Every structure is written in structure tokens, then in C-alpha cells.
Amino acid sequence: MHNPWAGRGLRRRQCLQLLLGSAAGMALSGCSDPVPALRVGSIVFPTYEYAFLARELGFIDAEHVRLVEYAATTNALSALAAGQIEAAQLTLDEVITARAAGIGLSVVLVLDVSAGSDAVYARHPMTLAELAGKRVALEEGATGALLLDGLLRAARLSVDQIRKVPSTLALSGGVFKRDEADVVVTAEPWASQIEREGGFRLFDSRQIPDRIIDVLAVRTASIDSYGPAIRELVAGIVKARRLHLTEPAGVAEKMSSRLQLQASQVEQAFAGLKIPTLPEIRSMLEPDGQIVVAAQALQEVMLASDLLSRKLPKTALVDALVDARFLPIGDGV
């Protein structure tokens, strides 16, 4: 005799098996919510664009890494302090500034060493001695202050012998064009724009070698939670850099819009940057490598320039400052 409940009972058993299977799958995956995307703060800057190129080309997944754009790195530092992002593309002196403020950051990748990319332009040809009394526009961050400190030391002037004009890197081109300052402290890609407007290069980072180093830094406390995303981001940036070496024209086309340059001008924006190879980066991120050595030297410069209010103990300055475990394996560029 046909049992009208047989089908329903079978379906019930099947549903129960499915539910049990789902539960087992959840158990295997840890029964936890997915890790949210790693949020990475960035301004517009030539080597910072490798991350955006990696995203565009699918080298990094937007569900794993979210790039957050800011007008100034001071905004990125504020976002780090507020817990709104977990990582940022910064200069090493900005990492030190963050550590001095109690924001633990670890450098996981070196992007470049500035060798002319950061520069000071005057509206008209002038000597360093003529800098006294001039209006100097700069971003009130550590990097701008480092460049200004080098400039003033070369000119044998004190900061009270110039007139500071608050600005940002992103606004520097407009400040120069509108004659809102006599001298502008800037960086690429705005440096190239100012030069095309007739700016006179008065000073640049070649005169303060190994002082301005761009890095990818992650909140030390977030590293264990975001390990896979950090590894994916670092690998994506390295892959984008390799592509730039092999297909510069194609990469220039893709970068030109965000850099606000013509494709033919993009390579000039990279000209003042020393971009280390992967083996060099690995060496720089050694516990006693260039990043740690540079941080100790930078602290002295920053103290002398009143960029730090106090000398940091070793635990605050260099402990966990570098973390090379996310670098791709191999010795490629």
C-alpha cells in the first residue's frame, strides 16, 4: 500500500542531511564570520599607483583589499589612529610619527627611495640666500617638514626666517599657478606639472639621500588577522612593478589618468625614484637592515627639527618595525 508520507519523510531526511552537511562545512571553516577587507589608505604618488594598477588588472581582489584614497597622508594617519583603515602607503618618517603617537605600524614592503622626486620649486630663479622672507607652501606633515629642514639647513636659515603657507601635495600645483606662494614644497606628479609651468628647482631629495623612503605599513596588531590579504596585496604590487618594467608604455596609459599626466609624461614622474628589487627589499627589511638604520637616523633629524617631541625608546622606534614574511618567494625584480 502506498504510504502518502513516504515522500515527505524522504524529503525531510534529505533536508536534515543537507543541514548537517552545511553545519559540518561551517565547522570546518571555523564557524566564524568572513574576515573583512584589508583597508589601505593612499594618496596619489607614482609608486603608490602600483596598488591601484594591481586592483585594475585583477592582481588583488577588491573583496580582500580595499584601497581608500586620501587628499593628504595626514588624513591617512588620522584614519589609522581612528581605526578606519588597517594599512597605508606612507613615508618612513610618517611611520615614525605614527609610532610616536602610539599607532603601532610595521613596514611590510619598501616601495622606493626618493632621489629627486620630492622637490622645492621657486617661481623665479633664485639663490638659497634669497629664501629669507619668502612665502613657502608645504603640507604640514613630516615629509614636507623634512624637505624644508634640509632646504633651510642648506640655506643656513631658521624656520622663523620664512613665511609658511599651509598646503597639501595635491594642492601644490594650484598654489604655484595662482602665485599664492613664492616657493612650493612638493613631490611627483605635481613636481613635473610645476616644472612645466616654469618652476625653478631650488632643492630636492637628492641633497638629503636616503631620508625619504616610501613604504607599505600595516597596523602591527592587525597583521595576524589580515595575513592572507597582506600577502595578496604585496604580491600584487610586486607583480604590477614587474609589468611596469616589461611594458612601460601600457602601464603609463593606465596610470596617466590618476597621476593627472599625459601617458608620455608618466615615466618622468618615476625618474626621481630608486625602486629596489625584491632581493634589495628583503635585505632592507632585515632586523638590522636599511629601514631600521634609517629610522634611527631619521629620529635624530626629526628631533632636531621639532618633528618629534621626545626621543622614542627602542621598543617604540624599531621593535616590530619590519616584517618581511609577506614578500614573494624568489629573487625576481
C-alpha positions in Angstrom: 0.0 0.0 0.0 1.2 3.4 -0.9 2.3 5.5 2.1 1.4 9.1 1.4 4.0 10.3 3.9 6.9 8.4 2.4 7.9 11.1 0.1 7.7 13.8 2.8 9.8 11.6 5.1 12.4 11.1 2.5 12.5 14.8 1.7 12.8 15.5 5.5 15.7 13.1 5.8 17.4 14.7 2.7 16.9 18.2 4.2 18.3 17.0 7.5 21.4 15.6 5.7 21.8 18.8 3.9 21.6 20.8 7.1 24.1 18.5 8.8 26.4 18.8 5.8 26.2 22.6 5.9 26.9 22.6 9.7 29.9 20.3 9.1 31.1 22.7 6.4 30.7 25.6 8.8 32.6 23.8 11.5 35.4 23.1 9.1 35.6 26.7 8.1 35.7 27.7 11.8 32.1 28.8 12.1 33.2 32.4 12.0 32.2 35.4 10.0 34.4 36.2 7.0 37.4 38.5 7.6 36.5 41.9 6.2 38.6 43.5 3.5 42.0 45.0 4.5 41.6 48.8 4.2 44.6 50.5 2.8 45.0 54.3 2.8 46.8 56.1 0.0 47.4 59.4 -1.7 48.3 59.8 -5.3 52.0 59.1 -5.8 53.9 57.3 -8.6 54.9 54.1 -6.7 51.6 54.1 -4.7 49.9 53.6 -8.1 51.2 50.1 -8.3 48.5 49.0 -5.8 45.7 50.7 -7.9 47.2 49.1 -11.1 47.2 45.7 -9.3 43.5 46.2 -8.5 42.6 47.2 -12.0 44.4 44.2 -13.5 42.9 41.8 -11.0 46.2 41.0 -9.2 44.3 41.8 -6.0 40.7 41.1 -5.2 38.6 44.1 -4.1 36.8 41.8 -1.6 40.1 41.1 0.1 41.8 44.5 -0.2 40.0 47.9 -0.3 42.1 50.9 -1.4 41.0 54.1 0.3 42.1 57.4 -1.3 43.0 60.5 0.7 44.0 64.0 -0.3 46.9 64.0 2.1 48.8 61.5 4.2 47.9 63.4 7.3 44.3 62.2 6.6 45.6 58.6 6.2 47.4 58.9 9.6 44.2 60.2 11.2 42.3 57.3 9.7 44.8 54.8 11.1 44.5 56.4 14.5 40.7 56.2 14.4 40.8 52.5 13.3 39.2 53.3 10.0 42.0 51.6 8.0 44.5 48.9 8.8 47.3 49.9 6.5 48.6 52.8 4.5 51.3 53.8 1.9 53.4 56.2 3.8 56.9 57.6 4.1 59.2 56.1 6.8 59.2 59.3 8.7 55.4 59.2 8.8 55.6 55.7 10.2 57.8 57.1 12.9 55.4 59.9 13.6 52.6 57.3 13.9 54.6 55.2 16.3 55.4 58.3 18.4 51.6 58.8 18.6 51.1 55.2 19.8 50.0 53.8 16.5 51.9 50.6 16.1 52.9 50.1 12.4 55.1 47.5 10.7 56.7 48.0 7.3 55.9 45.0 5.1 57.2 46.4 1.7 59.6 49.1 0.6 58.2 51.0 -2.5 61.0 53.4 -3.3 63.7 55.7 -2.0 63.3 59.3 -3.1 66.2 60.6 -5.2 64.8 63.8 -6.6 61.1 63.0 -6.7 60.4 65.3 -3.7 61.5 68.8 -4.5 61.2 72.5 -3.7 60.3 74.9 -6.5 60.6 78.7 -6.7 58.5 80.8 -9.1 61.6 82.5 -10.4 65.3 81.6 -10.4 66.9 82.5 -7.0 69.7 81.5 -4.7 69.2 79.8 -1.4 70.3 83.0 0.3 67.3 84.8 -1.2 64.9 82.4 0.5 64.7 84.6 3.6 61.3 86.3 4.0 59.7 84.2 1.2 56.3 82.5 1.4 56.9 78.8 1.4 53.9 76.5 0.8 54.1 73.0 2.2 52.0 70.2 3.7 52.2 70.2 7.5 53.4 66.6 7.6 56.7 65.0 8.4 57.9 64.6 4.8 57.3 68.2 3.8 59.0 69.3 7.1 62.0 67.0 6.4 62.4 68.6 2.9 62.0 72.1 4.4 64.5 71.3 7.1 67.1 70.2 4.5 66.4 73.3 2.5 66.8 75.6 5.5 70.0 73.9 6.6 71.4 74.3 3.1 70.4 78.0 3.1 71.6 78.5 6.7 68.3 79.9 7.7 65.9 79.2 10.6 62.2 78.5 10.1 61.2 81.9 11.6 63.1 83.5 8.6 60.4 82.3 6.1 56.6 82.6 6.0 54.9 79.2 5.9 51.8 78.8 3.8 49.7 75.7 4.7 49.1 73.5 1.6 49.0 69.8 0.6 50.8 67.9 -2.1 47.6 67.7 -4.1 47.1 71.5 -4.0 50.7 72.4 -4.6 50.4 72.8 -8.4 47.4 75.1 -8.0 49.2 77.1 -5.3 52.1 77.6 -7.6 50.0 78.5 -10.6 47.9 81.1 -8.7 51.1 82.7 -7.2 49.9 82.0 -3.6 53.5 81.3 -2.5 57.0 82.2 -3.7 58.3 78.7 -3.0 56.4 75.4 -3.1 57.5 72.1 -1.4 56.0 69.3 -3.5 56.5 65.8 -5.0 55.7 63.9 -8.1 53.4 64.0 -10.0 52.9 67.7 -9.1 56.6 68.4 -9.4 56.6 67.6 -13.1 53.5 69.8 -13.5 55.2 72.8 -11.7 58.3 72.3 -13.8 56.3 72.6 -17.0 54.8 75.8 -15.6 58.2 77.2 -15.4 59.1 76.4 -11.8 62.8 76.7 -10.8 64.0 73.7 -8.9 65.7 75.1 -5.8 66.3 71.9 -3.8 65.3 68.2 -3.9 65.7 64.9 -2.1 69.0 64.1 -3.8 70.5 66.5 -1.3 69.2 64.6 1.7 69.9 61.0 0.4 68.0 58.0 2.0 65.8 60.3 4.1 62.6 59.9 2.3 61.6 56.3 1.8 58.1 55.2 0.8 56.7 52.0 2.3 53.6 50.0 2.8 52.9 49.8 6.5 50.3 47.8 8.4 49.0 48.2 11.9 51.1 45.6 13.9 48.0 44.5 15.8 46.2 43.7 12.6 48.9 41.6 10.9 47.8 38.2 12.2 44.1 38.8 11.3 44.8 40.0 7.8 47.8 37.9 6.8 46.4 36.4 3.5 45.2 39.9 2.3 48.6 41.5 3.1 50.3 38.7 1.2 48.0 39.2 -1.7 48.5 43.0 -1.7 52.3 42.8 -1.5 52.4 40.2 -4.3 50.0 42.3 -6.4 52.2 45.4 -6.0 55.4 43.5 -6.9 53.6 42.0 -10.0 52.4 45.4 -11.1 56.0 46.7 -10.7 57.3 43.9 -12.9 54.7 44.7 -15.5 55.9 48.3 -15.5 59.4 47.2 -16.2 58.4 44.9 -19.1 55.5 47.0 -20.6 56.1 50.6 -19.6 54.0 52.2 -22.4 51.0 50.1 -21.5 51.3 50.8 -17.8 51.8 54.6 -18.5 48.5 54.6 -20.3 46.7 53.1 -17.3 48.4 55.3 -14.8 48.2 58.6 -16.6 44.6 59.5 -15.6 45.1 59.1 -11.8 48.5 60.8 -12.0 46.9 63.7 -13.9 49.7 63.3 -16.5 49.8 62.5 -20.2 51.0 58.9 -20.8 54.2 60.3 -22.3 54.9 62.1 -19.0 54.4 59.2 -16.6 58.0 57.9 -16.9 59.4 61.3 -15.9 57.3 61.1 -12.7 59.3 57.9 -11.8 62.7 59.3 -12.8 63.4 60.7 -9.3 62.7 57.4 -7.5 65.0 54.5 -6.8 62.8 51.4 -6.8 64.5 48.5 -5.1 64.5 44.9 -6.4 62.9 42.1 -4.4 66.3 40.9 -3.1 67.1 44.5 -2.1 63.8 44.9 -0.3 64.3 41.6 1.5 67.7 43.0 2.7 66.2 46.4 3.6 63.6 44.6 5.8 66.2 42.6 7.8 66.1 43.3 11.6 69.3 45.3 11.2 68.7 46.4 7.6 68.4 49.8 6.0 64.8 50.5 7.2 65.8 50.1 10.9 69.0 52.0 10.4 67.2 54.8 8.5 64.5 55.0 11.2 67.2 55.6 13.9 68.9 58.3 11.8 65.5 59.9 10.9 64.6 60.1 14.6 67.6 62.3 15.2 66.8 64.6 12.3 63.1 64.8 13.4 64.1 65.6 17.0 66.4 68.4 15.8 63.6 69.7 13.6 61.0 69.6 16.3 59.1 66.9 14.4 59.2 64.7 17.4 58.6 66.0 20.9 60.7 63.3 22.6 63.2 60.5 21.8 61.4 57.2 21.5 62.7 54.2 23.3 63.9 51.3 21.2 60.7 49.4 21.8 58.7 52.2 20.3 61.0 53.0 17.5 62.3 49.8 15.9 60.7 46.8 17.7 58.4 45.1 15.1 59.2 47.9 12.7 59.9 45.5 9.8 58.1 42.3 8.8 59.4 40.6 5.6 57.3 37.4 5.8 54.8 38.7 3.2 57.4 39.1 0.4 57.0 36.8 -2.6 59.5 33.9 -2.6 62.2 34.2 -5.2 64.8 36.7 -6.4 63.0 38.4 -9.2 62.8 42.2 -9.6 
